Every structure is written in structure tokens, then in C-alpha cells.
Amino acid sequence: MSINLLFLLALFPILLAAIMLVGFRLSARITMPVTFVLTSVLAYIFWEMSLLTIVAATIQGFFITFDILYIVFAAILLLNLLKYSGGVDTIRNGFQGISADRRVQVIIIVWLFGSFIEGAAGFGTPAAIVAPLLVALGFPALAAVVLGMMVQSTAVTFGAVGTPILVGIRGGLESPELTSRLDLLGWEFSEVLLKVTANAAIIHAVVGTLMPFLMVLMLCRFFGKNRSWREGLQIFPFALFAGFCFTLPYLITGIYLGPEFPSLIGSLVGLALVVTAAKIGFLVPRKVWGLEASDAWPPAWKGTLNIPAAGSKNSVARVTLIKAWMPYVFLAILLVISRLPQLPVKAWLTGISFGLEGILGTNISGSSTPFYLPGTILLLVCCMTYFLHQMKGASVKLALRDSGLMILKAGAVLLFAVAMVRVYINSGENDSGLVAMPILMAEWTAGKVGMIYPFFAPMIGALGAFIAGSNTVSNLMFSLFQYGVADKLGMAPTWILALQAVGAAAGNMIAIHNVVAASATVGLLGKEGSVLRKTVLPTLYYLIFTGLIGMLLIGLIGVVDRFLINV
């Protein structure tokens, strides 16, 4: 069978999912079972993947689904506890002291606080925390999910204290052949990772600086009263300032300290500078921009997460501002402590796991480390909130009930979404000798584009993240492939690997099961297509400009090399 036909077959499930979700506006509840069955049939017939292997891949998906639902449930529960304790109303009122402008609030909460959560935890946690918090502050549920997905971009490459680089790139590259080549060059793997980290930080710093501006543009154009780009342009100076406040310390950290801390340090420095600037009105437009009253919102904007409006008879404000924010402060501190490799806590938490090795006699394994998951940290913070806010048992029961009902609706959708992904990724476990579907698509692309490959390298990274919902998994899948293409075409491998890492970060904005998980936190299941139609815009921006930068940088490197040879 020709490589062209195999490429089209591998692409078909992704195209079908996009057409059903975006074109026909069908819910993921309908789309994902269909694409799971289609992927399984293609894998069975054309890749000669056995039924046992397909079932094993599906079982592997159950472990991942558990992890996602655990995080989402705990994030919703924390928000609901704050709702019933009065913390949400206090936080909402507190933002008036910083800025009543909704555009400024988005930059602080999504771009900076969300990036900090990404740097500490990763794995979709920022959207699960930021989206319901935005709803609590009075943003439409659809806007909250779109913005929550957008934060999963610049910070992601160094999310979870550098996991996409330390686990993804390293694990994807490790092979006997490459190790021996590095030995001949006198290089260590750690040196390669540091070069990739610095290169990725440079690219992100250039492209990512405009992300807070794109966030407010999306908010004003799609969710403002006047649906106006101009109202977003009015805050461009402040948004650009906020972009630099994050990306400059992020860049310096990436170049000099390695992959663990760029997102963490960038967001902390950015929060300190931007909150101070907002309070004194530095670069903030004089005219305050707000949203319409929720009664005027279209039904498609609304979710089932119910947070009483500030000042309503159902709202409560009996918690001080410091106490209201303390759960999130505790969350940030505990996440960092649990992720730092220099501390023994990470080893303790990851040492407790459950799973299956060689599921059904295949090479596929599934496992979970529940105590290391952000969900456990979130539940611990929930317990602390109960005592800190002196809550009553009845309020806790209501919070548990509300959170449980929302998570039940998300479970079935995620089961099929993740199972489809695992069959797709594990399709290389077959009797046909074919590589897995994502690898085949990447090989086809590399063979067709030749010397303009740097433009497409980030798109391959994004493809992996779109399918798997993870920068780390995309890097694991494609790092060795990207290195091989770079070597074959005579291009700098560490720059191509950086393009892979950056593209994989951008792909998180359109990862289907991340969209489902984020939608679940605000009760917006069934509107995934509406989210994807909007998040595809910043994703295209990120991928196109990253590709152009890649072509420019690698082209300049080639010119310099030729000049030095001639000299």
C-alpha cells in the first residue's frame, strides 16, 4: 500500500473529528465514540493491530482518564467550596481594587496566574483552575474555556517544572545509536537538553510576548458587547508590557538555568510587575471596559457552573481577601514543593503507584501515581479551605454534590476521547511492520517539504499534542524523528528539536480531550466545537510565526556555516 494512501487513512480520524466538532457543531459526546470506532477499525484492518492490542490500548486510556477526571473534580470542588464559603465573592470584589477593567483581569488571571500553575503542575491543570475562576468572576463560560486553553501555550514547554523537556525530549531521544554519536562528539544528554531549552525559550519569547494581547483581542471581539477588535487594540501597550514582564525573565531563566524554572520565574516576576502597574494605572486605558450583564449573553456562552453574581441575595462575602486567596497560595506552594527534583517530596509521591504492566500480554502498560497528581494537592487544599474558612458540613455536602454531578457528565466523553488517542499512538504495535499513525504522518510530511522543513517542524509537534493532549507525549513521539530529519537535511538538530517543543506547546490549545476537560469544569460540555473554532486562531498564529522564525534562524545558521567554510 502506498505511503500517500496510508497518510490519508491516518489523517482521516482527525479530519472527521474536526468536521464533526467544528463543521457540524456536534458535541464531543457524539464525536469521540465515532472517531474511536473509526480509529480502531483502521488500526485493525490496515495497520494489522490485533483486537487484543486495541483493547489493551483502551485499558491504558482508562488510567489516563482517571488522572484527568481526578484533577478536574478536585479543581471544581475547590471552586465550589470557595463559592459556598464566600471566598469567590471576596476575590471578585478584590479585583476591583486592582482594576475593574475586564481586559486587565484576563491578563493577570489567565496569562500570569495561569502560567504559574502551568509551570508548577502542567497536564491541563491551568485551564481546570483558571476557567472556573473566570466564571466565578463573571465571565461567560465559553470565554473562560477559550482563554483557559490559550494560556496552555508559551508556558507549556517548561510546564510541570520542565517535564516536557526533561521527560519528553530526553525520553524521545534516548536510543543506543544517538547515545554513541553523542559520545563521539564528547557531548552529554544534559548539554543537548540545555541547548534545546535555550533555543525554545528564544522562540517562545518572540512569539509568546503577544499572547496576552491576543487574549484580550479574543475577549473583546467574540464576547464584548460591541464585538470589537478596536476595544482590544486600546489596551495594546499594557498587554505588550505584560507580555514582556513574563517573557524576559522567562528567556533569561531558560538560557542560564535550564528547563525547570522559566515558566515559574517568568510568571512570578510578571505578577509582581503587572499587578503593581495595574494598581497605579500604568498604561491602562482610562475608560474601563466591561462585559454585558449575563442576561444579555447568548445561551451558547453559558455553562451549568452556577456562581451567584456579586451583590445578589445568594452571594456571600464573609471571608477576608487574604483568607479568600490563601487556598490558591497554598496550592501554588504545594505544587512547587511537590515538583522540585531537589527535594525528596517528589520521590515519595511518585513512589506510590498502581497500574498494569504488559496489559493482556501486549507491550502496552498503564499506570497512575495518584499522590503525585495535582488532584491530590487540590484535595489537600480543599481540606485546608474547610478549616481556614470555618465552613459548615452542609456547605461541603453541597460543594461535593455540585462537583460530582459535573464530573459524571465529563467521564463518558473523556473515556472515548482518550481511548481513541491511545489506539492512535499505539498503532505501531502491529503485525504489518508499519510505524504508528502519527509517525507515518510526520514521515510523509518530511518527505514532501524538503529544505523548507523548519516551517513544518512545529506543526508536527502540534499534531502530536492535538492527538495526545500533551506536550510531553508529543516530544516522546517525535523527538527522535525530528532529530533524524534534521541530521538528514543537514540542519541544526537542537533548533529543530526546539521547534518541535514549541509547536507541541501551541498544539495544546486545540487538544480535544483538554478542551473536553476544561469545558467540564464550567459545565459547558457539548460546546467543544465552538471552543475549537476560536482557539484555532491563536494556534495558527503561534505555529506560522514559529515556523517562519525557524526558517529564518536555520537559514542564517546555514549561511554562517558556508561563510566560515569558504573563509
C-alpha positions, -999 to 999 in steps of 0.1 A, spaced: 0 0 0 14 34 -9 26 59 17 2 85 3 -29 63 9 -16 54 44 -11 90 52 -47 98 42 -60 69 63 -41 81 93 -54 116 88 -90 105 84 -99 102 121 -85 137 128 -103 152 99 -136 135 108 -133 148 144 -126 183 131 -155 182 107 -180 169 133 -169 192 161 -162 224 141 -181 220 109 -213 203 120 -210 216 156 -217 182 171 -207 176 207 -177 156 217 -202 132 234 -212 121 198 -179 128 180 -155 109 202 -172 75 202 -174 77 164 -137 86 159 -127 59 185 -145 32 165 -131 46 132 -95 47 145 -99 11 159 -112 -2 126 -84 15 106 -58 2 130 -72 -33 128 -76 -35 90 -47 -15 76 -21 -15 104 -30 -51 114 -32 -42 150 -47 -71 169 -80 -68 188 -62 -77 219 -38 -48 214 -67 -24 207 -84 -34 239 -51 -31 258 -46 5 244 -82 13 255 -75 0 290 -44 21 291 -67 51 283 -87 43 314 -57 51 336 -52 85 318 -89 92 320 -88 86 358 -59 111 361 -77 138 341 -111 134 359 -93 134 393 -77 167 385 -109 182 371 -130 171 400 -106 185 426 -104 218 408 -142 221 406 -145 211 442 -121 238 454 -140 264 434 -174 252 448 -160 253 484 -149 289 478 -184 296 464 -201 284 495 -176 298 519 -179 333 504 -143 333 491 -154 337 455 -173 368 462 -144 383 482 -119 375 454 -143 391 429 -147 422 449 -109 423 455 -102 426 418 -120 460 418 -91 472 440 -66 462 412 -86 471 382 -123 469 372 -112 465 336 -120 430 324 -91 430 300 -67 437 328 -82 409 348 -78 385 320 -41 393 317 -34 389 354 -55 358 360 -50 339 327 -17 350 313 2 353 346 -15 332 373 -24 305 347 12 304 335 24 299 371 0 270 376 13 256 342 49 260 354 41 242 386 17 214 376 11 212 338 -11 184 324 -41 206 317 -43 220 353 -42 257 344 -74 256 323 -91 234 350 -83 261 376 -85 293 356 -117 286 337 -140 282 367 -123 311 384 -131 333 355 -167 322 356 -168 330 393 -156 365 384 -185 370 360 -170 359 326 -191 338 302 -183 301 304 -174 299 267 -149 328 271 -135 312 302 -127 279 284 -113 297 253 -90 319 274 -81 289 297 -70 270 266 -49 299 253 -28 300 284 -16 265 275 9 278 250 40 298 260 44 283 295 38 247 284 72 238 271 86 243 306 54 232 324 54 208 354 89 220 363 103 212 329 87 178 323 82 182 285 119 187 281 133 165 309 110 136 302 96 143 267 127 154 247 151 132 267 129 101 266 122 107 230 159 110 220 174 82 241 185 54 218 217 34 216 226 49 182 222 85 193 239 79 226 270 65 208 270 95 184 269 120 213 298 101 229 319 105 198 312 142 198 320 144 235 285 156 244 263 147 273 225 144 270 222 172 296 241 196 272 217 188 243 187 195 266 202 228 277 207 239 241 171 228 232 158 247 263 177 279 254 165 277 217 129 270 227 129 299 252 142 323 225 114 313 201 87 315 228 99 349 239 95 363 204 61 346 196 46 344 231 50 381 241 19 389 220 -2 362 237 -18 385 264 -27 409 236 -43 381 216 -63 370 247 -79 405 252 -85 407 214 -104 374 215 -123 386 246 -133 419 230 -141 406 195 -161 375 204 -175 383 239 -177 420 241 -209 440 238 -197 456 205 -178 425 192 -149 449 185 -113 444 177 -107 481 184 -116 477 221 -88 451 223 -64 474 205 -69 501 231 -51 481 257 -22 470 234 5 490 254 -5 474 287 -8 439 271 26 442 254 41 454 288 25 423 305 39 401 277 75 413 282 71 411 320 67 374 316 89 365 286 120 385 295 127 367 329 114 335 312 140 339 285 169 347 309 160 317 330 157 294 301 192 304 288 210 303 321 191 280 345 176 252 323 141 239 317 127 236 353 120 272 361 113 296 331 75 295 334 76 297 372 101 326 375 86 344 345 50 343 359 61 353 395 81 383 382 53 392 358 26 390 385 46 414 408 52 439 380 18 438 363 -3 439 394 17 469 406 13 486 372 -24 479 371 -29 494 406 -12 527 397 -29 528 362 4 525 342 -5 521 305 -41 511 315 -68 529 294 -87 555 313 -120 541 300 -129 509 319 -140 480 297 -166 457 310 -189 428 299 -226 429 293 -249 417 320 -252 379 319 -289 382 310 -278 396 276 -255 367 268 -264 341 241 -273 307 256 -243 292 238 -220 312 261 -234 298 293 -224 267 313 -240 250 342 -215 261 368 -236 284 389 -218 312 408 -241 339 424 -234 373 410 -217 398 433 -242 416 454 -270 391 447 -291 378 476 -274 344 471 -239 357 472 -218 358 504 -188 377 514 -178 367 549 -142 358 542 -113 384 542 -94 389 510 -63 373 524 -82 342 535 -100 340 502 -68 339 482 -49 316 507 -62 284 491 -46 294 458 -14 305 476 -12 271 494 -19 254 460 10 272 443 34 265 472 25 228 475 27 223 437 62 237 436 73 217 466 60 185 451 77 191 418 111 202 427 136 174 420 160 188 446 135 179 474 126 143 485 89 150 483 86 142 446 103 108 451 79 100 480 48 109 460 59 92 427 69 61 446 33 52 452 16 40 420 -8 14 407 -11 0 372 -8 -29 348 24 -40 331 20 -58 297 -18 -54 296 -34 -86 282 1 -99 273 10 -69 250 38 -44 252 13 -17 264 13 -7 301 -9 17 321 -3 33 355 -12 62 377 6 79 405 -24 94 424 -5 111 452 17 130 427 -12 142 406 -22 178 410 -57 164 420 -42 152 453 -27 186 460 -60 203 452 -79 179 475 -54 187 503 -60 224 497 -98 217 498 -94 202 533 -73 232 544 -100 256 530 -127 238 551 -108 247 583 -94 280 571 -129 294 561 -146 277 591 -171 260 568 -202 241 578 -208 204 569 -239 213 549 -219 236 526 -193 209 520 -220 185 510 -234 210 485 -200 215 470 -194 178 467 -228 173 451 -223 200 426 -188 188 417 -198 152 414 -227 159 391 -205 179 367 -178 152 366 -202 124 358 -211 142 325 -175 145 315 -165 109 323 -180 91 293 -168 117 268 -132 116 281 -132 78 281 -138 77 244 -115 107 236 -85 93 255 -91 57 242 -91 70 206 -58 87 213 -42 56 229 -52 34 199 -38 60 176 -5 63 194 -1 26 200 -9 16 164 28 9 159 22 -23 179 11 -43 149 19 -73 126 22 -52 94 56 -36 103 42 -1 98 51 27 122 24 43 143 -1 66 126 14 99 140 49 89 130 38 79 95 21 113 90 53 130 102 75 110 78 52 117 49 54 155 57 92 155 60 95 136 27 73 162 8 86 195 21 124 191 19 145 222 28 116 242 40 111 216 67 117 241 96 84 257 87 66 224 92 86 211 122 64 229 148 33 217 131 44 181 136 49 189 173 14 204 174 -1 174 157 13 152 185 -1 175 212 -35 177 193 -38 140 193 -23 132 228 -33 164 246 3 166 260 35 184 250 54 157 268 38 129 249 43 147 216 80 152 224 83 115 233 67 105 199 85 128 176 119 140 191 140 112 176 122 116 143 128 153 143 164 148 151 168 123 123 152 146 97 175 175 108 205 153 105 195 140 71 188 176 58 220 190 74 201 213 97 210 221 134 192 194 154 189 214 186 169 241 167 146 216 150 140 200 184 132 234 198 107 239 170 92 206 180 89 216 216 74 250 208 49 235 183 38 209 208 31 236 233 10 255 208 -9 223 199 -23 221 235 -46 250 226 -66 227 203 -61 193 220 -95 177 220 -95 160 254 -80 191 270 -109 211 256 -134 185 270 -117 186 304 -117 224 305 -153 225 294 -163 201 321 -150 225 348 -176 251 338 -204 228 327 -200 236 290 -200 200 276 -214 198 241 -198 231 230 -163 218 222 -166 228 186 -173 264 195 -142 264 216 -120 249 189 -133 273 162 -118 301 184 -87 286 198 -75 275 163 -68 312 156 -41 318 182 -28 283 174 -23 292 138 -6 324 148 18 305 171 26 278 145 30 301 115 53 326 132 73 298 149 78 282 116 89 314 99 113 321 128 127 286 124 133 290 87 150 324 93 172 311 121 182 278 104 188 297 71 211 322 89 230 293 105 235 277 71 247 310 56 272 315 85 285 279 82 291 283 45 308 316 50 331 301 77 339 271 54 348 295 25 370 316 48 
